Amino acid sequence: MAWDPDESTLTLEDMPNGTLTDYLESHADVPLEQRQKWVTEAVECIRLLHSSAIIHCDVGPHNFLLDDRLRLKIIDFSGSSLDASRTDISPGTRYAAPTLDRSLQWTPTVKNDLFSLGSTVYYIMMGRAPFEEFQSEDVQNMYRNHVFPDLTGIPHAHLIPRCWSRDIESVGGLAAFLDIRTEERGHDISC
């Protein structure tokens, strides 16, 4: 990343593999090991944001880019909340907690991002959004009634419902649950 003050331009790193959504749609044969790596990286990215008092407010596979080594980079902070500020951006229906106040301005919480992260993990492991076969309003009604996709046989099936049920208070709790040790990864975190 580089800033050119003379031209007032910011040059960002090239992300030749596009969004996680696009990549998974065009590469159905992504190995389980790579998908699990993406889950770890997504958790690490959200943990990094939350440790800086940033709530993303639109966590989803469409907001992760893949670099030339297939590492995740989170993008699109236009509606993010800084230090509990209100926002008018909210995640898509399949990534939004059923308790989300979709009024013009709402105050996001860590748990809103965690719910979205659970749906993102589902997408990473399954290659499709939760309840993709249903209309958006039906999905929110199912979520409100605590009806979620069947997770039988899905890797990280133990993690996803904790995000959806809002049982975990922080991304640190997810990281601990996944046994992610940042100190072991050192400088490899590159969100």
JOLINCOR-V236628 format. One line per field, one symbol per residue. phi: phi as a letter, one per 20 degrees, with the letter a starting at -180 (. if undefined). burial: I if it has 24 or more other C-alpha atoms within 12 Angstrom, else O. A space follows every 50 residues. Layout:
phi: ???
burial: ???
This chain:
phi: .bddffelcdddffdfemffgffffdcfeffggfffffggffffffffff fdmddfmbfaffdcddefdmefcecmdfdfddlmffbddbffgfddffef eefgccdfcgffffgffgfffgfgfdmbfglgedfgffffffgfemdcgf dgmegmffegffffemfeebfgffgffemedgffelfffcg
burial: OOOOOOOOOOOOOOOOIIIIIOIIOOOOOOOOOOIIIIIIIIIIIIIIII OOOIIIIIIIIIIIIIOOOIIIIIIOOOIIIOOOOIIOIIIIIIIIIIII OOOOOOIIIIIIIIIIIIIIIIIIIIIIIIIOOOOOOOIIOOIOOOOIIO OOOOOIIOIIIIIIIIOIIIIIIIIOOIOIOOOOOOOOIII
